Amino acid sequence: MPDDFPSLQQSTLTTPSQEQSVEFYRQQHKLRLSYMPWLYATLKPAHREWAESWQLNIQTYFQAMETIQIGKNCFIAPEAKLFAEPGRPIVIGDNSFIAADAVIHGPVTLGEYVSINHHVTMDGGSKGIYVGNNTRIAAYCQLYAFNHGMQADQLISEQPTRSLGIHIGCDVWLGANVGVVDGVSIDNNAIVGMGSQVTRNVEEYNIVAGNPARIIGDRRDKK
């Protein structure tokens, strides 16, 4: 619990003012939004004003500290970790959100209406990660757009790295705990089942699952 929260013990010994009570519950509301950021788009007018001001401060900070471009009506949890040194930018399209404890290292480009849920890790390597419009990346997914060499005559720590990039199309759904390796493309409208490891390209509308992920269905067959 953050240090600036009033303690429950204090609240039982004294009667908090209305302003203190509002701030107490607002802190919890902010935490809820950080882990369930899709709620931001449906905030009631009473909460919209403070939430937009809060987000403006957070997004201004990120853009001042890192090479980050943020579109309109986005939500970024203050607990997210975004790293984008010059030459490795992060671009976030309109109406997209990034939840708490996500770790994103550019180059990464997110389209519009993209959701990055909590504890997602994305590292763009040198070639980058691209995520198309309306794609959903569930909690604890891991996308790494680079890989190490594995020659036996050289320490792993001294191996050269390569980067081919990762491309994810529009309206794709990655279930929780999905891993995506460097060089993979996942085409539009595809679905990857929870816990799968994607090691080869996925064609549009395919439903894949497993380790390594294999085709288990076609989204167009679902009614």
N, C-alpha and C positions, 0 to 999 in steps of 0.2 A: 504494500500500500504506500503511495507517495507520501513523503514527509510533510507536505503541506495540507494533508487531509486532517480535519478535526477528528480526534479520537472518539470512539464510542463512550469511553469512560468520562471524558469531558462533557459530552452531551447529556449524560445522565445526572451530572452534578450541577449543571447550570442550564438555564433555558436559552438556547441560541436565538439570536435575532433572526428576523425573517431573511435578511440579506445573507447571514451565515448559513442558514438552512438551504437557501437557493443555491449557494456556491457548493455546498456539500454534495447535493444531488447532481449538480452540473458536472462535477469532477467524475462522478460515476457514469454520467451520460456520455462524456467525452471518451472514457475508456471503452464503453460499449460500442461507440462509433468506430474506434480504432480497430477493434477486432471484428466488427460487423459493418463495414463501411457502406454497404448497399443501403443502409438505413438513412444515410446522409441525404439521399435524393428525395426522401419522403418526409423530411422534417416539417413539423408544423410551424406556422409563421412565428409563434412565440419563441421558438428555438433557432429559427433560421438566422436571425441577426447576429447573435453571439457566435454561432457556429461558423458563419462566413468570415467574421472578423478573426476568429481563431485560426481558420484555415489560411487566411491571407498572411498572417504572421508566420505560420509554418512554411508555406510555400515560398514566401519572400526569403526566409532564411536559407532554404535549400538552394534557391537560385543564386543567392549571393555567395554561398560556400562552394558550390559545385557547378559543373557545366551541364545545367539541367534546363530544359524548356518544358513548361507546363501549360496545357491548354485550358479551356474554360470549363467551369463547373466540375473540377476534379476534386478528389479527396485524397490526402496523403496523411497517414497516421504519423504523429510525432515520433512514435517508437520505431518507424521504418528506418532502415539504414541504406542511404543512397550515396554511391560513390561514383563520381564522373569527372575524372581529371581531364584537362584539355586533350582533345583528340579521341576521347572515349565518352562521348556525350550520352545523356539519357533524355529521350524525347517522349513526352506523355501526351497523348491525344485528348481531345475534349471528352468530358464526362467519364473519364477513367478513374479508377481508385486503386490505392495500394494500402494494404492493411498492415497492422502492427507486426513487428519482428521480421518483415520481409527484408532480405539483403539483396540489393541490386547493384551490380558493378557494370558500368557501361563498357562498350557501346551497346545500348538497348533502346529499341524504338517500340513504343506501344501505340496502337491505333486508337480509335475512338470507342468508347463504351467497353474498355477492357477492364477486367477485374483480376487483381493480383491479391490473393488471400493471405492470411497470416502465415508466417514462417516459410514463405517461398524463398528460394535462393536462385538467383540468375546471375551468371557471369558471362559477359559477352566476348571474352577473349580479345582477339584483335579484329576479327571479322564481324562480330556482333550477333545479337539476337533480335529478330523482328517478330512482332505479334500483331496479327491483323485485327480488324474491327470486331467487336462483339464476342471476343474470345474470353473464356473463363478458365483461370488457372487456380485450382483448389489448393487448400492448405498443404504445406510441407512438400510441394513439388520442388524438384531440383533440375535446373537446366544449366549445363556447362558447355560453352562454345569453344572449348580448347581441350587438348589432350597431351599427355606426356609420351615421350618415346619409352621403349621397354627393352632396349638392347641389354644383353646379359653382361657385357664387358664395361658397363658404365653405371655408376650409382643413379638411383631414381632421382635423387635431388639434383643431379647434374645433367639429366636428360634434356634434350631440346624439346620445346613445345610446338605444337601446330595449332592452327585455328582455321576451320572451314566455315563456321557460322551455323546458326540454327534459324530456320524459317518456319513460323507457325501461321497458318492462314486465318481467314475470317470464320467466325461462328464455330470455333473449335472448343471442345471441353476436355481439359485434362483433369481427371479425378485426383483425389488426395494421394499424396506420396508417389506421384509419377516421377520418373527420372527420364531425362532426354539428353542423349549424348551429342557431341559435336558432329556436324555434318548432316544432321537429320532435317528433313522437311516434313511437316505435317500439313496436308492440304485442307482446303476449306471444308467445313461441315463435318470434320472427323471427330470421333470420340475415343479417348484413351481411358481404359478402366483403372480403377483405384489400385495403386501399388505396382503398376506396370513399369517396365524398363524399355524405353523405345530406342532401339539400336539401328533401325532402318527406316526408310521413308514410308509414310502412311498416305495412301491416296484418299481423295475426297470421298466423303460419306462413309468411309470405312469405320467400323467399330473394332478396336483392337484391345487386347488384354494379355497379361502374362509377362514372364521374364525368360527370354526376350518376348516382347509384345508380338502377337500374331492375330490375324483377322479372325474375329468371332461373329461378325454380322455386318449388315449394311443398314445405315440409318434410314434409308428410304423405305425399308421394309417395316419400320416401326409405325404403329397407328396410335 
